Amino acid sequence: MKKAFCGLCALFFAVLLSGCNQLTQYTISEQEVNQALQKRNNYEKDIGVSGLVNAHIVLSDLSSQIGREEPGKVTLSGKANINVSSLFGPQQAEMQLKMKAQPVYNAQEGAIYLQDLEIIDAQVQPEKMASIMKTLTPYLNESLKRYFNEKPAYVLSSDRSKGEALAKKLAKGLEVKPGELVIPFTD
């Protein structure tokens, strides 16, 4: 009888603590961030070296890994379709990009930005385009960095849930944990 009572007490406190957690923080899952990236991403730019090589780039298939590869960082992967105009004529290429960035919460906007984005790996197809893409990669990196500094990866909405509305109103920063972004309501 005493074991059953202790077990019930432990279960009660576990449920109570998990309920309190919802009152002290809001968690955004990796899946929610990925859905927002798919919905909001519209990166399409022209970059290049005037007179030598110009490229029209469209970024697609963005997905994130939160805090898994590097603590406190978000790793993005995506595909860049590139139409190149150069002295050698028009060509097409595809790059598989891997990028890392620092997630930052902007309280005035209720938005999470991916600051200081950096391309950490780029695989080019066809391989014969690798040298041209290597020339363009610093320009692409700078353009993507500007884009993600200006466009939020996730925006809190008061309409989605009460927890998200509370997070938008009471947020005290942002914590990066493996697979999730946590917005604490207290310091």
C-alpha positions in Angstrom: 0.0 0.0 0.0 2.8 2.4 0.9 4.6 1.6 -2.4 1.5 2.4 -4.4 1.0 5.7 -2.5 4.6 6.7 -3.2 4.2 5.8 -6.9 1.1 7.9 -7.2 2.8 10.8 -5.5 5.8 10.5 -7.8 3.4 10.4 -10.8 1.5 13.4 -9.5 4.6 15.5 -9.1 5.9 14.5 -12.6 2.6 15.6 -14.2 2.7 18.8 -12.1 6.2 19.6 -13.1 5.6 19.0 -16.8 2.6 21.3 -16.6 4.6 24.0 -14.9 7.2 23.8 -17.7 4.6 25.0 -20.1 4.1 28.1 -17.8 7.9 29.0 -17.8 8.9 28.4 -21.4 7.7 27.8 -25.0 9.4 25.2 -27.2 9.6 25.3 -31.0 10.5 21.9 -32.5 12.8 21.3 -35.4 9.8 20.2 -37.5 8.0 23.5 -36.8 11.1 25.5 -37.9 11.4 23.3 -41.0 7.8 24.0 -41.9 8.3 27.7 -41.5 11.5 27.6 -43.6 9.6 25.8 -46.4 6.7 28.2 -46.2 8.7 31.5 -45.9 11.8 30.8 -48.0 11.8 32.7 -51.2 15.5 33.3 -51.7 16.1 34.1 -55.4 19.1 36.3 -56.3 21.4 37.4 -59.1 25.1 37.4 -58.0 28.5 37.4 -59.7 31.5 39.3 -60.9 30.3 41.9 -63.4 31.4 41.1 -67.0 33.0 37.7 -66.0 30.3 35.5 -64.5 26.8 36.1 -63.3 24.5 33.6 -61.7 20.8 33.4 -61.0 20.3 31.4 -57.8 17.1 29.9 -56.4 17.4 28.2 -52.9 14.9 25.4 -52.1 14.4 22.3 -49.9 15.7 24.1 -46.8 15.8 22.0 -43.6 17.3 22.6 -40.2 19.1 20.6 -37.5 18.9 22.5 -34.3 21.8 22.2 -31.8 22.8 18.8 -33.0 26.1 19.3 -34.9 27.3 22.3 -33.0 25.9 23.4 -29.6 24.0 26.7 -29.8 23.9 26.7 -33.6 21.4 25.8 -36.3 22.7 23.8 -39.3 20.7 24.3 -42.5 20.9 22.2 -45.6 19.3 23.1 -48.9 19.6 23.0 -52.7 20.6 25.9 -54.9 19.6 25.7 -58.5 22.0 28.0 -60.5 21.8 29.4 -64.0 25.2 30.8 -64.9 26.1 33.2 -67.7 29.8 33.5 -68.3 32.4 33.9 -71.1 31.8 30.2 -71.8 28.1 30.7 -72.4 25.0 29.7 -70.3 25.3 26.7 -68.0 23.3 25.2 -65.2 24.4 23.7 -61.9 23.0 22.5 -58.7 24.6 22.9 -55.3 23.8 21.0 -52.1 24.6 23.5 -49.4 25.3 23.0 -45.7 25.3 26.2 -43.6 25.4 27.1 -40.0 24.0 30.1 -38.2 23.3 31.5 -34.8 19.6 31.7 -33.9 18.6 35.1 -32.3 15.3 36.1 -30.9 14.0 39.6 -31.7 11.5 40.5 -29.0 10.0 43.5 -30.8 9.0 41.4 -33.8 8.5 38.1 -32.0 10.8 36.5 -34.6 13.7 34.2 -34.7 16.5 35.1 -37.1 19.5 33.0 -38.2 22.3 35.5 -37.8 25.9 35.2 -39.1 25.1 32.4 -41.6 28.1 30.7 -43.1 28.3 28.1 -45.9 30.4 25.2 -44.4 30.0 22.8 -47.3 28.9 22.9 -51.0 28.7 20.0 -53.3 28.3 20.9 -57.0 26.7 18.9 -59.9 27.9 18.6 -62.6 31.5 18.5 -61.2 32.8 20.4 -64.2 31.1 23.5 -62.7 33.0 23.3 -59.4 35.6 25.9 -60.3 33.0 28.4 -61.4 30.9 27.7 -58.3 34.0 28.1 -56.1 34.4 31.6 -57.5 30.8 32.4 -56.8 30.6 30.8 -53.3 31.8 33.9 -51.3 29.3 36.1 -53.1 26.5 33.5 -52.4 27.6 33.2 -48.8 27.4 37.0 -48.3 24.1 37.2 -50.0 22.6 34.4 -47.9 24.0 35.9 -44.7 22.3 39.2 -45.6 19.0 37.4 -46.5 18.8 35.5 -43.2 19.9 38.5 -41.2 16.9 40.4 -42.6 14.2 37.6 -43.0 13.1 35.7 -40.0 13.3 31.9 -40.0 10.3 31.6 -37.6 7.7 34.2 -36.4 5.7 33.7 -33.3 1.9 34.1 -33.8 -0.7 34.9 -31.2 -3.2 33.0 -33.4 -1.5 29.6 -33.4 -1.7 28.7 -29.7 -2.0 30.2 -26.3 1.5 29.1 -25.5 2.9 30.9 -28.6 0.9 34.0 -27.7 2.4 33.9 -24.2 5.9 33.4 -25.6 5.5 36.4 -27.9 4.4 38.5 -24.9 6.8 37.2 -22.2 9.9 36.0 -24.0 13.2 36.6 -22.2 15.6 35.3 -24.9 16.3 32.0 -26.7 18.0 28.8 -25.8 19.2 26.2 -28.3 18.8 22.6 -27.3 19.2 19.5 -29.5 16.2 19.4 -31.8 14.4 22.5 -30.4 14.5 26.2 -29.7 13.3 27.1 -26.2 11.9 30.5 -25.4 12.0 31.1 -21.6 9.5 33.4 -19.9 11.7 34.1 -16.9 15.4 35.2 -16.5 
